[in-house]
């Protein structure tokens, strides 16, 4: 009996909170023969199925982006970006560029970490940028586009973010009173949801709101 061909995954944003956990999940998954990551600096750990690709988003220099499943966990904050223009570049332009380049090389599905409230018509800049990315990814007509919209992410960050720490504390304090859709979601639940949904053979566009990500 011929063994089924295993896929190749590519993770964008593998050094982030979700991306790091997701990459660990994928390299141990029987679904993937190889897991590529686009990085500026090494992840600092190795695995037989892991392939690091040094990548400059501003100067890709014709580097081929080839994989069956593209996982995009790329994102920053306004404070870290320093300006609206820099934020838009990281949270909109980089993901869209990768999606286009991967599709040309026959990627089958694109999985995106977006945000609750993403809307291209939002009056809030953050939500508007997220919504514009979703809209323009849909226009690419991927065979499968899976969009994950978590609320406040709960997990241990390497960097200190005062606003999110305060948010986590409030979430825990008022958790019984908060509607399910708005409750914080554990980072590992989002990573698990992405890795599991990718194996279902879905086609078309699917959006998973925060309350749908709670129990993975």
C-alpha positions in Angstrom: 0.0 0.0 0.0 1.3 3.4 -0.9 1.8 5.8 2.0 -0.2 9.1 1.6 2.0 12.0 0.7 2.5 14.3 3.7 2.3 18.0 3.3 4.6 20.9 3.7 3.6 23.8 6.1 5.0 27.3 6.3 4.6 29.5 9.4 4.9 33.3 9.2 5.4 34.9 12.6 6.9 31.8 14.2 8.6 33.8 17.0 5.3 35.2 18.2 3.1 33.9 21.0 0.8 31.8 18.8 3.3 31.2 16.0 5.9 29.6 18.4 3.3 27.2 19.9 1.9 26.4 16.5 5.3 25.6 15.1 6.0 23.1 17.9 2.6 21.5 17.2 3.2 21.2 13.5 6.7 19.7 13.6 5.3 16.9 15.7 2.3 16.4 13.5 2.1 13.3 11.3 0.4 15.5 8.7 3.6 17.3 7.7 6.8 16.1 6.2 8.4 19.6 6.5 7.6 22.7 8.4 9.2 25.9 7.0 9.4 29.1 9.0 10.2 32.6 7.6 12.5 34.3 10.2 14.9 37.2 10.5 16.7 35.4 13.3 17.0 31.7 14.3 14.3 30.3 16.5 17.0 28.9 18.7 15.8 25.3 18.6 16.0 22.5 16.1 13.8 19.6 14.9 14.2 17.1 12.0 11.1 18.5 10.3 11.9 22.1 10.8 13.5 24.3 8.1 14.3 27.9 8.9 14.3 30.4 6.0 16.1 33.7 6.5 13.6 36.2 5.1 13.5 40.0 4.8 9.9 41.0 4.2 11.1 44.3 2.8 13.5 42.7 0.3 12.3 39.2 -0.5 14.7 39.1 -3.6 12.6 36.5 -5.5 12.7 33.9 -2.8 10.2 31.2 -3.6 7.5 30.7 -1.0 6.3 27.1 -1.4 4.1 25.1 0.9 0.7 23.4 0.9 -0.6 25.1 4.0 0.4 28.7 5.0 -0.1 29.7 8.6 0.1 33.4 9.2 0.5 34.5 12.8 2.3 37.8 12.0 1.3 40.9 14.0 2.5 43.7 16.0 1.2 46.6 18.2 0.9 50.3 17.5 3.4 50.9 20.4 6.0 48.5 19.0 5.4 49.6 15.4 5.8 53.2 16.2 3.5 54.6 13.6 0.3 53.7 11.7 2.3 53.2 8.5 4.7 50.7 10.2 1.8 48.9 11.8 0.0 48.5 8.5 3.1 47.2 6.9 3.4 44.3 9.4 -0.2 43.5 9.9 -1.5 44.0 6.3 1.2 44.3 3.6 3.5 41.5 4.8 0.8 38.9 5.2 -0.8 39.8 1.9 2.5 39.7 0.0 3.3 36.2 1.4 -0.2 35.0 0.5 0.2 36.2 -3.1 3.6 34.7 -3.5 2.5 31.4 -2.0 -0.6 31.2 -4.1 1.5 31.6 -7.3 3.4 28.5 -6.1 0.2 26.5 -5.6 -0.4 26.8 -1.9 -3.7 25.1 -1.1 -4.8 26.9 2.0 -4.0 30.0 4.0 -4.7 30.2 7.7 -4.7 33.6 9.3 -4.7 34.9 12.9 -6.9 38.0 12.7 -8.8 39.7 15.5 -12.2 39.9 17.0 -13.9 42.9 15.5 -12.0 42.9 12.2 -13.9 45.1 9.8 -12.6 47.1 6.8 -15.2 49.7 7.6 -14.4 50.0 11.3 -13.7 53.5 12.8 -10.9 51.9 14.8 -7.6 51.7 13.0 -6.6 48.4 14.4 -9.8 46.6 13.5 -9.9 48.3 10.1 -6.5 47.1 9.1 -7.3 43.6 10.1 -10.6 43.8 8.2 -8.8 45.1 5.1 -6.4 42.2 5.2 -9.3 39.7 5.5 -11.1 41.3 2.6 -8.1 41.3 0.3 -7.2 37.8 1.2 -10.7 36.7 0.2 -10.2 38.4 -3.2 -7.3 36.1 -3.9 -9.6 33.1 -4.1 -7.5 30.6 -2.2 -8.8 27.1 -2.4 -9.2 27.3 1.3 -9.0 30.5 3.5 -9.4 29.9 7.3 -9.6 33.1 9.4 -9.3 32.9 13.2 -10.6 35.9 15.2 -9.5 35.6 18.9 -10.4 38.0 21.6 -7.7 39.0 24.1 -5.0 36.3 24.0 -4.1 34.7 27.3 -0.6 33.3 27.7 2.9 33.9 28.8 4.6 36.6 26.7 8.3 37.2 26.4 7.6 40.9 26.2 5.7 42.9 28.8 2.5 44.6 27.5 0.8 46.7 30.3 -2.5 47.0 28.5 -2.8 43.3 27.9 -1.8 42.5 31.4 -4.5 44.8 32.7 -7.0 43.2 30.3 -6.1 39.7 31.4 -6.7 40.7 35.1 -10.0 42.2 34.3 -11.0 39.2 32.2 -10.3 36.9 35.1 -12.1 39.1 37.6 -15.3 39.5 35.6 -15.1 36.2 33.6 -18.5 34.9 34.8 -20.2 38.1 33.5 -18.5 38.3 30.1 -20.4 36.9 27.1 -18.6 33.9 25.6 -17.7 35.7 22.4 -15.7 38.4 24.3 -13.9 36.2 26.8 -10.1 35.9 26.5 -8.9 32.8 24.8 -5.8 30.8 25.6 -3.0 30.9 23.1 -2.6 27.2 22.9 -6.4 26.9 22.1 -5.9 29.1 19.1 -2.8 27.1 18.0 -4.6 23.8 18.4 -7.7 25.1 16.5 -5.5 26.2 13.6 -3.6 22.9 13.4 -6.7 20.8 13.6 -8.9 22.8 11.2 -6.1 22.6 8.6 -6.5 18.9 8.4 -10.3 18.9 7.7 -10.1 19.4 3.9 -12.2 22.5 4.0 -12.7 24.6 0.9 -13.7 28.2 0.5 -13.6 30.9 3.3 -14.3 30.0 6.9 -14.2 32.4 9.8 -13.9 31.2 13.4 -14.9 33.7 16.1 -13.3 33.7 19.5 -16.0 31.7 21.3 -15.4 28.9 18.7 -11.8 28.7 19.7 -12.3 28.2 23.4 -12.4 24.4 23.6 -9.4 23.2 21.5 
